[in-house]
Amino acid sequence: MEKSVAQAGVELARFIEQHPRLWVITGAGVSTDSGIPDYRDANGQWKRPPPVQHGDFMASLSVRQRYWARALVGFKALREAQISGAHQALAALEAMGFVELLVTQNVDRLHQRAGSKRVIDLHGRADLVKCMTCHYQMMRHAMHSEMARMNPAFAVLNATHAPDGDADLETDFSTFRVLDCPRCGGILKPDVVYYGDVVPAERRQAAQAGLNKADAVLAVGTSLMVFSGYRFCRDAHSMGLPIASLSLGVTRADTLLSHQWRAPLTPVLTHAVKRLTLGQRALDTHGLPSSQNRQGASRS
């Protein structure tokens, strides 16, 4: 249901006060204010062709040529992205003691840059590249610098930025030289879970362990259309946990939600944080324990 920013902020603050151990899951909507495009519209439908499939990337040199040539142009959007008000508000909620764990489906590392510490990058991180044979790792910017040197004609191209460091570039990619692993000559791939791939078991288990300690789920800026994120909401529902969503559109979990606010993320989160901050100050003024201390006590 669409609501005013103030009303949604008040209700969200109340939800957080009632459930001070939040398991938060975020999606692309959190980073759109940072200038990073998203894939889906308000109805959860694709706005553009789906991203590359894991099997296609691994099997086809031409797919990798197209991927890396476009990334050479588009990764600038990820590299230069600045944290948004939504990132800052979620970091503030953690600092206030309200976040048990934040699981992000984004690969931009902006939550960490905003100050969040209890973070699991469910789908990996785009700033790191890994060899699929020997597991050699290198930073993405170093790989891009080398491929720019190898492909000077591509390095000067411009195109509209697309999600996850892609670009809407269409040209003949057959001459693009792809950098292979400097150690073994294997295929280098961003340390990201592509479509058709699976989330590493230890990462999924760590997210589940956090969910087991939480008393509610808050989904922010995500349609939850991807099963790897939706599954946790399904599990939370089976555990009897309330699930709230703050986004601009529908979600795959709409029928599971106890609370839903279709409103802009940053102003609603900021409004909620301000109300919670005022509430904590009032408690401190009267010599009562803060919500963070109450949360710590409830875990002991």
N, C-alpha and C positions, 0 to 999 in steps of 0.2 A: 504494500500500500504506500502511495506517495504521501509524504508529510512535509511540513515546513522544517527547515533546518533546526530552528530552536526546539520545536516539539520533538523531533527525532533525537536531538542531542540530549534533551532531558530524559527521554525514555531509555536511551542507550546508557546514560550515566546510572540510572536506577537499576538497569539490568546488571551492570558491572558491580555495583554495590552489593547486589543480592547474590552475585556469583563471582567472588573475588579471586578465583583460581581459573582464569580463562585459558583455554586452548584455542589459539587464534590461527586461522588459515587465511592467507592472502593470495590475491591473484593480480592479473595485469592491471586492473583498475587502480591499484594503489600507485602504480608508476606512470600512468598516463599524464598526470600533472607534472611529471619530471621530463616530459617530452618523448617518452617511449610509446610508440603506437601499440594498440592491442589487436587481437585477432577477431573478436566477436562483437556483435551488436547487442542492443538491449534485450533482444529476444533470444540470445544465446546462439545465434546463427553465425556462420563464417562471414566475415566482411571481405575476405580475400582468400586466395587458394591456401589450403592447409600447408603447414611447414613440411620440410623434408622428412622422409621416413628413414628410420635407422637402417633397414635392410638395403634401401636404394643407395644411401650414402656409402655403405660398406662395399657394395657390389659393383658400383659404377664410377669409373674415373670421370666421365663427363658430368655426372651429378656433383662430384666433389669440385670439379673445375667451376661449375656454375655457382655452387655454394660459396666457395672461397673468394671468387671474383666479386660477387655481390657483397660479401661480408667486408671486403677491403674498402668498399664505399660506405656501407651502412653501419658498421660497428661503431663509428664515431658517435652515433646517438646514445649508445650504451656507455661508451668510454667517458663522454662529457656530461652525462646526465647528472643532475643535482637532486638531492633528496627533496621530497615533497612534504607538505604539511601533514599528510597522512602518515608518512614514515615517522615524522617527528612526534606525532601524537601517540602512535603505537609504542615508540621508544619511551615516551613519558609514562604511559600506562605500566610498562614493565618496571620503570624506576620507582613508581608508586606502589609496586607490589601486587599488581593485578594480573600479571601474565605468567602462567605456569610454563607455557611454551608457545613460540610463534613458528608455525610451519609455513614457508612461502613456496608457492609454485613458480615464482619469478626466479630468474637466473642473473639478476643485475647487481646483487649484493648491496642494494641501497638500504635495506633494513640495518645491516651492520654499520654502514657509514653513518646512519642516523643515531646510532648508539644502542640499538637492541643487541642483547648478548645471548639470550636464550632462543637461538634461531636454528632451524634446520632448513637447509636449501634442498627441498624435496626433489626437485628436478635438476640439481647440480648448479654449477656456476659457469657463466659464459666467459669469464676472464682467464680461465685455465684451459689448457689443451693437453690431451693425453694420448700417448701411443696405444693403439688397440692391440699391439703384439707384446711389447716389452714393458708397457706401463710408464715409460719415460714421460715426464711432465715438463711443460714450459709455460710461461705466461703468454696470454693471447697477444699482448701488444708486441712482444718480441717476434712472434710468428708473423704478425702483420707487417712489421718493419722489414723482415727478410723477404716476404712475398712481394712487398712494394718494390724492393730492390730488384727482384727477379722479373717483375711485370710492370715496368715504368709506364707503359701505355694505359694500363688499367688503373694505376694508382692516381691518375689525374682526372678520372671520370667522376661525374656527379649524378646522383639520382635521388629520388624521394626515399627517405628512410622508412623502413618497415619494421615489424616486431622482431625482437630478439637479435638486433644487430644486422638484419637483412636489409636489402635495398631493392627497389623496383627497377632493376637494371635488366634490360634485355638486349643482348648483342651476341656476337659469335664468341663463345667461350673456349673454343677448341685449342687456341694457342696459349691459354692461361697455364702457367707452370705452378703446380701445387707442391708445396714443401712437404717432404716425407720426413719420418723420424730421423734425426741426425745420429741416433745410436744404432738402430737396426734396419732402417729403411721402411718401416711399417707405416700404416695409415695413421695420421694424426687427426684427432676429432676433438671438438670442444667437449669439456667434461660436463655434458648436458644430457639428460634423458630425452632422446628423440621419440617421436611417435613410433610405435612398434617396438620400443625398447621397454625395459622394466626398471622400476626404482630399486636400487640395491637393497637387499634384505635388511642389512644392519641399519640403514637409514629409515626404512619403513618401521622397523621394530622400535627404534628410538622415538619416532613420532607417536607410535601406539603407547609406549610407556608413559609419555607425557600426557596423553589423553586419559590414561587410567588414573592419573593423579588430579585431573581437572574436575571442576564442578559445572562447567558449561563450555559450549563452543561458540566462538564468534567468527563468522566468515566475512571477510572484508574485501570488496573489489574483485570478487570471483563469481563466475557463473557456475562453477563446479561441474562443468560439462565433461571434464577429463576424469576418468574413473579413479586415477591414483589419488586425487584429492577428494572426490565424492565419497570414496569408500570409508573415509574416517567419519564423515557425517552420518553415513548409514550405521557405522559401528556405534557412534555416540548415541544415536536414536535407540538402538537396541539396548544400550546401557541405561537408558532413561535420563540422559543428560539433555537439558534444554539447549536448543540450537538457534542462534540469532544470525541474521544476515544484514549487512549494510552494503548495498550496491545500487547501480543505476538501473538494473533490469532483473529479469527472471533468473532463477537458478535451477539446476537439476534437482536440488534438494527442497524445493518449495513446499512439498507436501510433508516434509519432516520438520519444518521450522516452527518454533514457538514464538519467535519475534522476527519481523521483517521490516526494514526501512529502505525504501527506494528513494535515495537522496544523494547529493554530492558528498563524497567521502570526507575530504579535508575539513570543510566547515562543520560537519556533524561531529566528527571525531574531536576537533578542536573545542567545540562547545561542550562536549561531554567531559573532556579533560579539565576544562576550566571549572565546571561544576564540581567535579570530584576533588580538585585542588582546594577549592573553597571549603568543601566539606571536611577535608583533612585538617585544614588550618583551624576550622571551628572546633574540631575535636581536640587538637593540640592546645588551643587556647584554654580549654576547660580542663586540661590535664588528663584527658582520656587517651587511650592508645590509638595510634594511627591505624589505618586499614592495613598497612604493610605489617605492622606488629601483630595485628589481629590475625592476619593471614599466616604469619610465621607461627603464631601460637596454635592455630588450628591444624598445622601440619605436624606439631610435636606430639 
